[in-house]
Amino acid sequence: MASPRDDAPVESARHESPLGAARRRKTHLKVPEKSHRTAASKTAAARETMNEPTSIKVCCLGFGTVARGFLDVLRSKEEELERDFGLHVLISGVGTRHGSFVEPKGLRAGELQARVGDAGLPAPARSPHDLLAAAQADILVEATVMEHEAGAPQATAHIETAFSLGMDVITVNKGPVAWNFTRLNDLALAEGRRWRFEGTVADGMPVFSLLERALPGCKLLGFDAVFNSTTNFVLEEMAAGRSFADAVREAQAQGFAEADPSHDIDGWDAAAKAAALANVAMNAQITPADISRVSAREITREQILGARERGARLRIVSSCRLRDQADAARLPVLSRTRSDGRMPLWGRVASNDPTRASEGAGGLGNATRPASVDGSPVPIDVRQGVVELPLDHPLAHIATTSLGV
């Protein structure tokens, strides 16, 4: 997850992404004063004083693998956060459908882990609004499970409530970004709130922050991605001799697939990630329902083995292109292999000056400026497809998730 940036005033602009807003902040445009300081402003204040640590309080909605892993990271980074940033990050609330924890003063991550243990949250479940209000936190970490219902209404409501209570938001739930990005982004700008969502696409691999910080001044023309680890795992297991049903059961046993794997298997997870990336980076203003989906159930073992005999692998690839840039030159940004635990990342971007397109990544900048000046949706083609890829193709490497931007 990306760290909050130093606070600066911004002005609401329709259809502007947080990445575009980051550029606008440099011009010091103003929004109405808020009595509740953002977490970023507290971070800036802590850096200025550095004498007395500043407390940042966090409330987590969802307490599964991701949220518990977040606590592990906070505990391991506690001394570093205090030494280098003058911060104490405390947990003031946690909520699930089955239980809750509230301590408005906040506990350190290790203290909360010791109190909760494996037994679960100690108090009965509370409504998300009541929990967020009682926690008195600076930041909401939205880590609930992505909803199957169109529009991600519950997670979206959590974020809206947090904004109304003066909280910034970090979400690892891709639903709100995939279904309601423009609406939530407009609200965040109007309320003077920050929200970050790096963990929604490709897990811990930098995607949005790469475009935001390493590629300023450029426009994203398209991307290709193998977004879903479950389908990758199932295809590899089928190639090794398992049936589709056995491969899915093994994916569940190893933690790749949920108890109900249909969201992964039938393409909804990949569609949500594609919509999220296209919305933020390309101003697509689409939803997962706008993307044609492919189900791994449709792929036979004979097809998989046939591809192997031809020196290739089958992958379910999500592709997105600006319609007027279908033939634009493709630029490699970075290629990383599975052998050392890293993932393939390669790119298709262009700067505003086409003569610079051959300069490579060093000459490229922020690939997230909306392609339409007036904020209207840009014309794009986005789809899923079963693609036969050569074994040396970046997206064919046996990684759980591969991404081309």
C-alpha positions in Angstrom: 0.0 0.0 0.0 1.2 3.4 -0.9 2.2 5.8 1.9 0.2 9.0 2.3 1.9 12.0 0.7 2.5 15.3 2.5 -0.7 17.2 2.8 -1.4 20.1 0.4 -4.7 21.8 -0.6 -6.5 20.6 -3.7 -9.5 21.7 -5.7 -12.3 19.3 -6.8 -12.2 18.5 -10.5 -14.7 16.2 -12.1 -13.3 12.8 -13.3 -9.9 13.6 -12.0 -8.0 10.6 -10.6 -6.0 10.7 -7.3 -2.9 10.6 -9.6 -4.1 13.7 -11.4 -5.0 15.3 -8.1 -1.5 14.7 -6.9 -0.2 16.9 -9.8 -2.9 19.5 -9.1 -1.8 19.8 -5.4 1.5 21.1 -6.6 -0.3 24.2 -7.9 -1.7 24.9 -4.4 -5.3 25.2 -5.5 -7.6 25.4 -2.5 -10.5 23.5 -1.0 -12.7 24.5 2.0 -10.9 24.3 5.3 -11.5 21.0 7.2 -11.4 20.9 11.0 -10.2 17.3 10.9 -6.6 17.1 9.7 -5.8 14.4 7.2 -3.4 11.6 8.1 -1.0 13.0 5.6 -1.0 16.4 7.3 -0.2 14.6 10.6 2.7 12.9 8.9 4.0 16.2 7.6 3.7 17.7 11.1 5.5 14.7 12.6 8.4 15.1 10.2 8.7 18.8 11.0 8.9 18.3 14.8 10.5 14.8 15.0 10.8 15.3 18.8 7.6 13.8 19.9 6.0 10.9 17.9 2.6 11.6 16.4 -0.1 9.0 16.7 -2.1 7.9 13.6 -5.1 5.8 14.4 -6.4 3.2 12.0 -9.7 1.3 11.9 -9.9 -2.0 9.9 -13.1 -3.3 8.3 -12.4 -6.9 7.6 -10.0 -9.1 9.6 -8.9 -11.8 7.3 -5.5 -12.7 5.9 -4.9 -9.3 4.4 -5.8 -7.3 7.6 -3.8 -9.7 9.8 -0.9 -9.4 7.5 -1.1 -5.7 7.7 -0.8 -5.9 11.5 2.3 -8.1 11.1 3.9 -5.4 8.9 3.0 -2.6 11.4 4.5 -4.6 14.2 7.7 -5.3 12.3 8.0 -1.7 11.2 7.1 0.0 14.5 10.6 1.2 15.4 11.3 2.3 11.8 8.1 4.3 11.6 9.0 6.1 14.9 12.6 6.6 14.1 12.3 7.7 10.4 8.9 9.3 10.4 8.1 10.2 14.0 4.9 8.1 13.9 3.0 5.8 16.2 0.5 3.8 14.2 -2.3 2.6 16.5 -5.3 0.4 15.8 -8.5 1.9 17.3 -11.1 -0.3 15.8 -11.6 -3.6 13.9 -14.9 -4.9 12.6 -16.2 -8.0 10.8 -19.7 -9.6 10.3 -19.0 -11.7 13.4 -17.3 -9.4 15.9 -15.7 -6.1 16.7 -13.0 -4.4 18.7 -13.0 -0.7 19.7 -10.4 1.2 21.7 -10.6 4.9 20.8 -7.1 5.6 22.3 -5.7 2.9 20.1 -3.4 -0.1 20.6 -0.1 -1.0 19.0 -0.4 -3.8 16.4 1.4 -6.3 18.7 -0.9 -5.4 21.6 -4.0 -6.0 19.5 -2.7 -9.3 18.2 -1.9 -10.4 21.8 -5.4 -9.5 22.9 -7.2 -11.1 20.0 -5.1 -14.1 19.4 -6.8 -16.9 17.4 -10.0 -16.6 19.2 -11.5 -13.8 17.1 -12.7 -10.3 18.0 -13.9 -10.0 21.6 -17.1 -7.9 21.2 -20.3 -8.5 19.2 -20.5 -7.2 15.7 -21.4 -3.6 15.2 -22.7 -1.7 12.2 -19.9 -0.3 10.1 -21.1 3.3 10.7 -21.2 2.8 14.5 -17.8 1.1 14.5 -16.2 3.9 12.4 -17.7 6.6 14.6 -16.7 4.9 17.8 -13.1 4.2 16.7 -12.3 7.9 16.1 -9.7 6.9 13.6 -7.7 8.9 11.1 -7.6 6.2 8.4 -10.0 3.4 7.4 -8.4 0.2 6.0 -11.2 -1.3 3.9 -10.3 -5.0 3.7 -13.7 -6.7 3.4 -14.3 -9.4 0.9 -15.3 -8.2 -2.6 -19.0 -8.5 -3.0 -20.6 -10.5 -5.8 -23.4 -8.0 -6.0 -23.0 -5.4 -8.8 -21.9 -2.0 -7.6 -20.1 -3.2 -4.5 -22.7 -1.3 -2.4 -21.4 -2.3 1.1 -17.7 -1.5 0.6 -18.6 1.7 -1.2 -20.8 2.8 1.7 -18.0 2.1 4.1 -15.7 4.5 2.2 -18.4 7.1 2.0 -19.0 6.9 5.7 -15.3 7.2 6.4 -15.1 10.3 4.3 -18.1 11.8 6.1 -16.4 11.2 9.4 -13.2 12.9 8.3 -11.1 9.8 7.6 -8.7 9.0 4.8 -9.1 5.6 3.2 -6.8 2.8 2.1 -8.8 0.0 0.3 -7.6 -3.4 -0.7 -11.1 -4.2 -1.8 -11.2 -3.7 -5.6 -15.0 -3.4 -5.8 -15.3 0.3 -5.1 -12.6 1.2 -7.5 -14.0 -1.1 -10.2 -17.6 0.0 -9.9 -17.7 3.5 -8.4 -14.3 5.1 -9.0 -15.5 8.4 -10.4 -18.2 8.9 -7.8 -15.8 8.1 -4.9 -13.0 10.1 -6.3 -15.3 13.2 -6.7 -16.4 12.7 -3.1 -12.9 12.4 -1.8 -11.9 15.6 -3.6 -15.0 17.5 -2.4 -14.4 16.4 1.2 -10.6 17.0 1.1 -9.9 13.3 1.9 -7.3 11.0 0.5 -7.8 7.4 -0.6 -5.3 4.9 -1.8 -5.8 1.5 -3.5 -2.5 0.1 -4.5 -3.3 -3.3 -3.1 -6.4 -3.8 -5.3 -4.5 -4.8 -8.5 -1.6 -7.2 -8.5 -1.4 -7.3 -4.7 1.9 -5.9 -3.5 3.4 -5.2 -6.9 3.4 -1.4 -7.5 1.0 -0.5 -10.3 -0.7 2.8 -9.6 2.3 4.2 -7.8 4.5 3.2 -10.7 2.4 5.2 -13.1 2.0 8.0 -10.6 5.6 8.5 -9.5 7.8 6.9 -12.1 6.1 7.9 -15.3 5.0 11.6 -15.0 3.9 13.3 -18.2 2.8 10.2 -20.1 -0.5 8.8 -21.1 -1.3 5.1 -20.7 -2.4 3.7 -24.1 -3.2 0.2 -23.0 -2.3 -2.9 -20.9 -2.3 -6.6 -21.0 -2.5 -8.6 -17.8 -3.0 -12.1 -16.3 -4.8 -10.8 -13.2 -6.0 -13.9 -11.5 -3.8 -16.4 -9.6 -6.5 -19.0 -9.2 -7.0 -19.5 -12.9 -3.2 -19.6 -13.4 -2.8 -22.2 -10.8 -5.7 -24.3 -12.2 -4.3 -24.2 -15.7 -0.9 -25.3 -14.5 -2.4 -28.2 -12.4 -4.4 -29.4 -15.4 -1.3 -29.3 -17.5 0.3 -31.6 -14.9 -2.5 -34.1 -15.2 -5.3 -33.0 -12.8 -8.9 -32.7 -13.8 -10.5 -29.2 -13.6 -12.4 -30.2 -10.4 -9.3 -31.6 -8.7 -7.2 -28.5 -9.7 -9.8 -26.2 -8.2 -9.9 -28.3 -4.9 -6.1 -28.1 -4.7 -6.3 -24.3 -5.3 -8.7 -24.1 -2.4 -6.5 -26.3 -0.2 -3.4 -24.1 -0.9 -5.4 -20.8 -0.3 -5.5 -19.5 -3.9 -9.3 -20.1 -4.3 -12.2 -19.2 -2.0 -14.7 -21.7 -0.8 -16.9 -20.5 -3.7 -14.3 -20.1 -6.5 -16.8 -18.9 -9.1 -15.7 -15.3 -8.8 -12.2 -16.2 -9.9 -13.0 -19.1 -12.2 -15.7 -17.2 -14.2 -13.6 -14.1 -14.8 -15.3 -11.6 -12.4 -12.1 -11.0 -10.3 -10.0 -10.3 -13.4 -12.8 -8.0 -14.8 -12.8 -6.0 -11.6 -9.1 -5.5 -11.7 -9.2 -4.5 -15.4 -11.9 -2.0 -14.7 -10.1 -0.6 -11.7 -6.9 -0.1 -13.6 -8.7 1.3 -16.7 -10.8 3.7 -14.6 -7.9 5.1 -12.6 -5.2 5.2 -15.3 -7.3 5.8 -18.4 -10.5 7.6 -17.3 -12.4 4.7 -18.8 -15.5 5.1 -16.5 -16.5 1.4 -17.0 -17.5 -1.3 -14.6 -16.8 -5.1 -14.6 -20.1 -5.7 -16.2 -18.8 -3.8 -19.4 -16.1 -6.4 -19.9 -16.6 -9.6 -21.8 -15.4 -12.5 -19.5 -13.9 -15.9 -20.1 -14.5 -18.8 -17.7 -11.6 -21.3 -17.0 -14.3 -24.0 -17.1 -14.3 -23.5 -20.9 -10.7 -24.6 -21.3 -10.0 -28.3 -21.8 -6.9 -30.2 -20.8 -6.5 -31.1 -24.5 -6.2 -27.4 -25.4 -3.7 -26.9 -22.6 -1.5 -29.9 -23.7 -1.8 -28.9 -27.3 -0.4 -25.5 -26.5 2.5 -27.2 -24.6 3.3 -29.4 -27.6 3.6 -26.2 -29.6 6.0 -24.6 -27.1 3.4 -22.3 -25.5 1.1 -21.9 -22.5 -2.5 -20.9 -22.3 -3.3 -17.9 -20.3 -6.6 -15.9 -19.7 -5.4 -12.4 -20.6 -7.2 -9.1 -19.9 -6.5 -6.5 -22.6 -7.3 -2.8 -22.8 -6.6 -0.4 -25.6 -7.5 3.2 -26.5 -9.3 2.8 -29.8 -7.3 5.4 -31.6 -4.0 3.9 -30.3 -4.4 0.3 -31.3 -1.2 0.2 -33.3 0.9 2.3 -30.9 4.5 1.1 -30.3 4.9 -1.1 -27.3 7.6 -0.2 -24.8 9.1 -2.6 -22.2 9.2 -1.0 -18.8 10.4 -3.9 -16.7 10.7 -7.6 -17.1 10.9 -9.7 -14.0 11.0 -13.5 -13.8 9.5 -16.0 -11.3 12.8 -17.7 -10.7 13.9 -15.1 -8.1 10.4 -14.6 -6.7 9.6 -11.6 -8.8 6.8 -11.1 -11.4 6.8 -10.0 -15.0 6.0 -6.3 -15.6 6.2 -4.9 -19.1 4.6 -1.9 -20.7 2.8 -0.1 -23.5 3.0 3.6 -22.8 3.8 6.7 -24.8 4.8 10.2 -23.9 3.0 13.3 -25.2 5.9 13.8 -27.6 6.0 10.7 -29.9 9.6 11.4 -30.8 10.5 10.4 -27.2 8.8 7.0 -27.3 12.1 5.3 -28.1 13.9 6.7 -25.0 12.7 3.9 -22.7 11.4 4.1 -19.2 13.8 6.8 -18.2 12.2 9.3 -20.5 8.6 8.5 -19.5 6.4 9.9 -16.8 3.0 9.8 -15.2 1.0 7.5 -17.4 -2.3 8.4 -15.8 -3.4 11.7 -17.2 -7.0 11.3 -18.4 -7.1 11.0 -22.2 -10.1 13.3 -22.6 -9.7 16.9 -21.7 -13.3 17.5 -20.8 -13.5 14.6 -18.4 -15.8 12.5 -20.6 -15.1 8.7 -20.9 -12.4 7.8 -23.3 -13.2 5.3 -26.1 -11.5 2.0 -25.2 -11.7 -1.7 -26.0 -11.3 -4.0 -23.0 -11.9 -7.8 -23.0 -10.7 -11.1 -21.7 -9.5 -13.9 -23.9 -7.7 -17.3 -23.9 -4.4 -16.6 -25.5 -1.6 -19.0 -26.5 1.7 -17.4 -25.4 5.2 -18.5 -26.2 7.0 -19.9 -23.2 9.4 -16.9 -23.1 6.6 -14.3 -23.2 6.5 -12.2 -20.0 2.9 -13.1 -19.3 3.5 -16.8 -19.8 6.0 -17.1 -16.9 4.7 -19.4 -14.2 3.9 -16.6 -11.8 0.6 -16.5 -9.9 -0.1 -13.0 -11.4 1.5 -11.3 -14.3 0.9 -7.7 -15.5 1.7 -5.7 -18.5 1.1 -2.0 -18.4 
